[in-house]
Amino acid sequence: MVSVNELALEIVEEMLDYEEELRIESKKLDNGAVVIDCGVNVEGSIEAGKLYTLVCMGGLAEINIGVEEIEGIPFMFIYEYTDFPAIACLGSQKAGWAIKVDKYFAMGSGPARALALKPKKTYEQIEYEDDADYAVIALEASKLPDEKVMEYIAKECGVKPEDVYALVAPTASIVGSVQISGRIVETAIYKMAEIGYDPKKIVSGAGKCPIAPVLEDDLKAMGATNDSMMYYGSVFLTIKEYDEILKNVPSSTSRDYGKPFFEIFKEANYDFYKIDPHLFAPALVAFNDLSSGKTYVHGKLNAEVLLKSYQVVKE
């Protein structure tokens, strides 16, 4: 079985070799753990965002960045594919570990989850767990973790603190925008699993998604980055068998669909639990059914809501 932590560590080592070019900064803590700042106190870069995304997917993907127009306006897009969709997306990339140590909080994603089995249900569902001597985690946070946080992660993963590597980027940063749009395939697979489709029946996945411009704060950025996927993200999946429940995968099937996410969040009094979880999904999904040869297409792109969310001023 492939090791997402071993593959990710190779990418992390490459990032450490090119810190200046990537506009990132690493620091070895007193306990030996390595923290790599990708946007908290540094600018970060598009390339760092690409590598961060690849780390999140456990090295089991191919990722590129380009430019496309939406209503005649140029935006960056991320393009990705994986031949290990369940492991790369649910077993590694999914932000499934809420890390709370004293006053520190971050959403944890990446390969380390496959050692700590966070959450265990996911790994039982995809029948995967990693076995490595080191842990690589990605933290979406506006503050860098200290020794205590890294010791907690090490303990949960069953490794030594000096064998833990943490990549950190806030939502409102270049790397933050890139890596969240890089979750476009994951959002489809996550939704499929949530509505009852067996993720082990997904053979491969590819997606493209606009990368949100960096907005003024993490709250606004969270809205825009989610809107990138929900209103303009496209996914193509090769599956062993089509099921009618897959009609419910696109975000447009949610009762909360139709407004920028920041507005939806505000109306819910900033309470995630009041928002329909089915909203977190791609805008457009195509399923290539290997058993019949047919390709089923569901959902739609929505440029109007997206451009509103992006705070575009066109003169």
Summary of the structure (lengths in Angstrom):
residues: 315
radius of gyration: 18.5
end to end distance: 53.9
largest distance: 57.6
contacts: 1167
relative contact order: 0.14
helix: 41%
strand: 24%
